[in-house]
Amino acid sequence: MARFRGSSHPDTGMKDEMEIVTDAIILLLIEGVAKLSLIGLCLD
């Protein structure tokens, strides 16, 4: 997971918060996809 923190934005407070939220959403999506594929494999 590549993260670019505060390289181009001087006001990193808001950016960091947004990145934390985005990272969490991405992780949730990855977990969901992994669980769905595991369920799919079990059903096959």
MOZIGI-V50520 format. One record per residue. RES is the residue in one letter. SS is DSSP state (H for helix, E for strand, - for the rest). OMEGA is omega in radians with two decimals (* if undefined). Layout:
# MOZIGI-V50520
<<RES | SS | OMEGA> <RES | SS | OMEGA>>
This chain:
# MOZIGI-V50520
<<M | - | 3.14> <A | - | 3.13> <R | - | 3.11> <F | - | -3.04> <R | - | 2.96> <G | - | -3.12> <S | - | -3.10> <S | - | -3.10> <H | - | 3.11> <P | - | 3.12> <D | - | -2.98> <T | H | -3.09> <G | H | -3.12> <M | H | -3.10> <K | H | 3.14> <D | H | -3.14> <E | H | 3.13> <M | H | -3.12> <E | H | 3.10> <I | H | 3.12> <V | H | -3.12> <T | H | 3.10> <D | H | -3.13> <A | H | 3.14> <I | H | -3.14> <I | H | 3.13> <L | H | 3.11> <L | H | 3.13> <L | H | -3.14> <I | H | 3.12> <E | H | -3.14> <G | H | 3.13> <V | H | -3.14> <A | H | 3.14> <K | H | 3.14> <L | H | -3.13> <S | H | 3.08> <L | H | 3.11> <I | H | 3.11> <G | H | 3.12> <L | H | -3.14> <C | H | -3.10> <L | H | -3.08> <D | - | *>>
